[in-house]
Amino acid sequence: MTTAELVRLLKKNGCYFIDKGTRHDFMKSPITGREFMIGRHGSQEVATGTLHKILKAAGVSLK
């Protein structure tokens, strides 16, 4: 899954941007109330471990 696809999935599930860092964007999940970082690499694939960590923090599943 690319970063752009991940961001679309997160937004579809209610997550929203809260801040921009120097190399990452910060998002917040209304499901878990947690904040998490997303790298700005739109067309690059997200590493499997990173993807699972972000999805867990957001309370979103791929299923």
C-alpha positions in Angstrom: 0.0 0.0 0.0 1.4 3.4 -0.9 1.4 6.4 1.5 -1.3 8.1 -0.6 -3.6 5.1 -0.5 -3.0 4.8 3.3 -3.9 8.5 3.8 -7.1 8.0 1.7 -8.1 5.0 3.8 -7.4 6.8 7.1 -9.5 9.9 6.0 -12.3 7.6 4.9 -12.4 6.2 8.4 -12.5 9.7 10.0 -8.8 10.4 10.7 -7.7 14.0 10.2 -4.5 16.0 9.9 -3.5 18.0 13.0 0.0 19.2 12.2 2.9 19.1 9.7 6.3 18.3 11.0 9.5 18.8 9.0 9.4 15.3 7.4 6.1 13.8 8.6 2.4 14.7 8.9 0.6 14.1 12.2 -2.9 12.7 12.2 -5.4 11.9 14.8 -8.0 9.1 15.0 -11.4 9.7 16.4 -11.8 6.0 17.0 -8.8 5.6 19.4 -8.1 9.2 20.2 -4.4 8.6 19.4 -2.1 10.8 17.4 0.3 9.2 14.9 2.8 10.1 12.2 2.6 9.5 8.5 5.7 10.1 6.2 5.3 12.3 3.2 6.2 9.7 0.5 3.0 9.7 -1.6 4.0 7.1 -4.3 6.3 4.9 -2.1 5.2 1.7 -0.5 4.8 1.8 3.3 6.8 -0.8 5.1 4.7 -3.7 6.4 5.5 -3.1 10.1 5.0 0.7 9.8 1.7 0.1 8.0 0.4 -2.2 10.8 1.6 0.2 13.5 -0.3 3.1 11.9 -3.4 1.1 11.3 -3.4 -0.1 14.9 -3.0 3.4 16.2 -5.8 4.6 14.0 -8.1 1.7 15.0 -8.6 0.8 11.3 -8.2 -2.6 9.6 -7.7 -3.6 6.0 -10.5 -6.1 6.1 
